[in-house]
Amino acid sequence: MSISWNDKDPIYRQLHDRIVASILEGVFLDGDGLPSVRQLASEHRINPITVSKSLQLLVDDGLVEKRRGLGMFIKQGAATRLKDIERQRFLTEEWPLVVEKILRLGLSKQTLLADGELDK
């Protein structure tokens, strides 16, 4: 799991978002164990407290569960819940901006469908 850090978001949030993306991409499946705090900190050269904060966000989101003495594991249905959340966020936050830009540029449905290649 490679991460290119940016300067605008906190590192713990970027790590959280990368793990979420990995769940959505199927890198981590329901029931899979996550790398340990120590392993993630070493791999990404970040403070273990930063990693712990990121993992705690995943627990708070209901995507990961702690198993005492065993580590952190992806909860059953995490990917499905994430997809539902991401779809809703896209439709309410991102899509209206896209539609606004489409209208501003005067693009037709035919142009979008021909150029967008949505049938991949």
Secondary structure, DSSP 8 states (H G I E B T S, - for coil): ------SSS-HHHHHHHHHHHHHHTTSS-TT-B---HHHHHHHHT--HHHHHHHHHHHHHTTSEEEETTTEEEE-TTHHHHHHHHHHHHIIIIIHHHHHHHHHHHT--HHHHHHHH-TT-
